[in-house]
Amino acid sequence: MSAVIDTRKLRKVYRVGAEDVVALDGVSVRVRSGESVAVMGPSGSGKSTFMNLIGCLDQPTSGAYFLEGQDVSHLHGDKLAEVRSRKIGFVFQGFNLLSRSSAAENVELPLTYSGVPHEERRERAASALKAVGLGHRMNHLPSELSGGQQQRVAIARALVNDPAVILADEPTGNLDSHSSEEIMRLFLRLNDERGMTIVIVTHEHDIANWTARIVTFLDGHVVDDRPSAQVAAARGSA
Amino acid sequence: MTAGGLLRVAWQSLVRNPFRSLLTILGIIIGVGAVITSMAIGAGAQAAVQAQLARLGSNLIVVVPGSIITGGVQLGSGARQSLKIADAQAIQQDVPDVAYVAPQSGTNAQAVAGGNNWATSITGTTPDWLQVESYTMASGRFITQADETSGAKTAVLGATVAQNLFPSSDPVGKTVIVKNVPFLIVGVLAAKGQSGFGRDQDDQIVVPLSAMQLRLNGQNWLGVILISADSPDAVDSVVSSTEALLRLRHGLTPRQPDDFSVRNIANVQQAASATSQVQSRLLAGIAAVSLVVGGIGIMNIMLVSVTERTREIGIRMAVGARERDILLQFLVEAVLLSCVGGAIGVAAGIGAAYATAQGAGWQVLIVPASVLLSFGFAAAVGIVFGFYPARRASQLNPIEALRHE
C-alpha cells in the first residue's frame, strides 16, 4: 500500500531566547494508507511537534515530508492552508468547536474554505454527522452537547472534507472512560469501514492499544515502532 | 468563502455583543451625524442669505455720491451733490453691457389720502427702476417715459403704503397728496417683503424723477444711480467703465479721488457666501476629526476582538482558512461596523437637522453630497482602521492560536 505520510529525517529546531532547542531530530516515519497509528511519548518528547509538522501547521527546519507523495515540507502560508483544507482532518483534545455555531455549521466550516457550494455543504455536513451517530443533533450548539458528543462533532468536521488522514491530538484527554471508549470505537470503525488513515497522539497505553501500531518518541527521536498489544494478542491467539 | 458567507459571519459576531458594537460605532454615528447636520444648517443659512441677496438683483450696481470734507469734518458717503441726471444718461448710452439705468432721488414725507395719512419715503425715478429693483406690479401700471418727460404728477404705491392709505379699496385712479401736491395713483407694486437688511421695501411711493425734482425736493442732483448689467459676468466691466466714465465727466485729474462710489451687490453676495462656506467647511472639518476618532474606536475594539477570538482564528486556520480568508473576515466585520454606524449616523444627522429646524426655527437644507460623502468616509474609516487588526489576525501562527486560552 502507498504511504500517506512519509517523513525523511525530519528535524525541527526552535529558538528559545539565545538557545536552540531541538524538538525533532531526524525523524523518519512512514504511515501507509488505511493504517491506524498511535504516537506516544512523555511531554517534551517531540510528539506534538511531529503532529504539527505532519498536520501542515508548521514547517520543518530540515528534512522532507511527503503527504500522499507530494513534498509539502517547503510550502508555507496559503499553500499549506490549502493542503490542510484538502488532506488533513484535525481532532483536538479540547474539541475546538466554534461555540456559537451549531453542530452542522461547525462541520460545514472546512467546506466553506474549500469553496463547496452551500447546498452541497449542508448535505455533506449532514452525512458526516450521521456517520458519527449525531444525525439527530445537527442544530444543537456545542454547549448543548455532552463532551463525547462534542468530540464526535469534531470528528465529523475532520471527516467532511474526505481527508487523506485524520490527526487526533489527545482526543480522549477531556473525556470520561466511557466516552473515551466510544470515541475510540468510532475511530476504529472509520478505519475499518472506510479505510480512513488515523494518527492519534496519546500518552495513555489503554488508548494507544486501540490502534494497530504504536510509535514512541523520546527526546526528539523515534525510540520504538511496533504493532500494538492488541495486534500482538490477536497474532498470538491466531 | 463567499461574500454572502463573509457578511453573515461578520453580522453574527456583531449581534453577538450588541452593546459593545453600539459603543464601538458611537463615534462614527456622531461623526456622520455631525457632518450632515452641520452641512444642512450651513447650507440652509447660505440659502437664506442668497435668497435675500437675490431679491436685490444679482446684476445690480449702485453708484452713490462721494463724501465731502468741510473744515476737516468728513461727511458720510452720499453727501456730495456730484451725480446728475446727465450722468445717468451717459452711463446708459456709453457703458457697454448695461441693461437698465435708474437715477433716483428721494425724500421723506407724510402721504395723505382720503381720511388716512402715512409717513413714508418718496422715490423719484425713471421707468427702468421697476426692472432694476425687480419689482412687479400688483395692479395698474408703472410710471412711463411720458410721465417722466412731462413731469406728470403720477404715483405708484408700495404695498405697505397702499394698505395703510387704502385699507379697503383699490387705490388705482385715486389721489394721494404728498407735500401738498396731489398725485394720481396709477399703480400698486406687488409686495416684496423685507430687504436683506431689514428695511420694508414695500413702504414707499414711487413718482417720476422729474416730478420729484420739480415739485417735491427741488434738487437737481441724485441720491443714487442704480444700474443693472446684462449678466452677472458683465458686472465687473460695467463697474470699471462706469468709474472711468464718471471720472471723465466730472473732470477729475488722476491725483484726485473719486467723488462718487460704485458698489456691486455681487461683491456682497460673494462675501456672504464665502463666509458661510468657510463656516460649513470648519464644521465639516470638526466632524471629520470625530470620524477619525470613531475609526480609532473601531480599531481598538477590533484588536480586542482579535485577541478574544484567537482560538477561533486558530480553528479556522486548522481547517483550511487562508490568510486572506481571515483578513477578509475581520475587515468585513470592521467595515460592516462602520457602515452600520454610518447608516445610523445618516438617520441621526437628518433627524437632528430637522429637529434644529423645528426647535430653533432655522432654515436647514440636507445636502445630498454630505450624506454620500460622510457615509463613504465612514466606510473608508472602517477599511483603514480595520486593516491593521485584520492583518494581525491573519498573521497569527495557527499552532499558537490553537493553544491560546
Contacts between the chains, C-beta under 8 A, distances in Angstrom:
chain1	res1	chain2	res2	distance
A	52	B	399	5.4
A	55	B	318	7.7
A	57	B	317	7.9
A	57	B	318	6.7
A	57	B	398	5.0
A	57	B	399	5.1
A	57	B	402	7.9
A	58	B	399	6.0
A	77	B	322	7.8
A	77	B	323	6.1
A	78	B	322	4.3
A	78	B	323	5.8
A	78	B	324	6.9
A	81	B	317	6.6
A	81	B	320	5.7
A	81	B	321	6.4
A	81	B	322	4.4
A	81	B	323	7.3
A	82	B	320	7.0
A	82	B	322	7.0
A	84	B	317	7.8
A	84	B	318	6.6
A	84	B	319	7.1
A	84	B	320	5.0
A	85	B	319	6.8
A	85	B	320	2.3
A	85	B	321	7.9
A	86	B	320	7.4
A	90	B	318	5.0
A	90	B	319	7.0
A	92	B	402	7.0
A	96	B	311	7.2
A	96	B	314	7.6
A	96	B	315	4.9
A	96	B	318	7.5
A	96	B	402	6.8
A	97	B	315	7.8
A	98	B	312	6.0
A	98	B	315	6.6
A	100	B	12	6.9
A	100	B	16	6.3
A	109	B	315	7.7
A	109	B	316	7.0
A	109	B	319	5.3
A	110	B	319	4.0
A	110	B	320	5.3
A	112	B	1	5.1
A	112	B	2	7.9
A	112	B	5	5.8
A	113	B	1	6.5
A	113	B	316	7.4
A	113	B	319	6.5
A	113	B	320	4.2
A	113	B	321	4.9
A	113	B	322	7.2
A	113	B	325	5.9
A	114	B	320	6.1
A	157	B	319	6.8
A	161	B	320	7.5
